[in-house]
């Protein structure tokens, strides 16, 4: 799976394995944590498809909120 061009991935070790966190920078240059998970026990393709889909949806929601805030000023 390929992350969208705006999306990045952090990896960190926890007691139960390596976790992945999808994040992106919004237009205000703030890092937004979008989705995280531990892919152990799940196929890599399925894990990343679900992570990316969830992250995309959440980032779109965040961008819509920013747009609404700007238009209400």
N, C-alpha and C positions, 0 to 999 in steps of 0.2 A: 504494500500500500504506500502511496505517496501522499504526504501531507500537502495541504493547500499551500500556496506560496507564502501566505501570511502566517501560517501556523508553524509553531516550533514544538519540540519535544524535550522535556527534562526527564532524566532517569535518576532514581535514587534507590539505595538499598534500605530495606526495612527488615524486620525480623522474619517476615514471611516471604521474602523474595525481592525482586527488582520491580519497582513501580514505574510507570510512565505517566507523565502529566503533559497534556496538550495545552499550549498557551499561545496567545497572540497579543500583539500590541495594537491598541485601538488608535483612532486618529489623534487622540490627545496624548499619545505615546505612553499610555499606562499599560502595564502588563496585566492581562486578564487570564486567570487560570480557568480553563474551560471544562476539562474532564480528566479523570485519572483512573488508573486500574493496574492490576497485576495480571499479566497474561499467562502465568503458569497454569497449565491444565486446559488451555484454550488454543485453538489453532491461531497462528500468527495472522493469517488473512482475516479471519473472523474478528479477532480482537481489534485490529486496526480499523476495520470497516466500521465496527460499532463505535469505537473511540472517535473516529473522524466525523461520523454522522452526528453524534451527540455534540461534539465540539463545534461543528458548523452551525447547528441549530442554536446553540447557546450564544455563539458569537453574533449571529444574525439578530437575535433578540436584543443583545447588548447594543448593537449598532442602531437598531430601531429606537431603543430608549434614548440614546444620545441625540438622535435626530429629532425626536419628540420634544426633548428638553430644550434644544436650540430653537425650535419653531415656537415654543410657548413663551419665549423671553420677549 
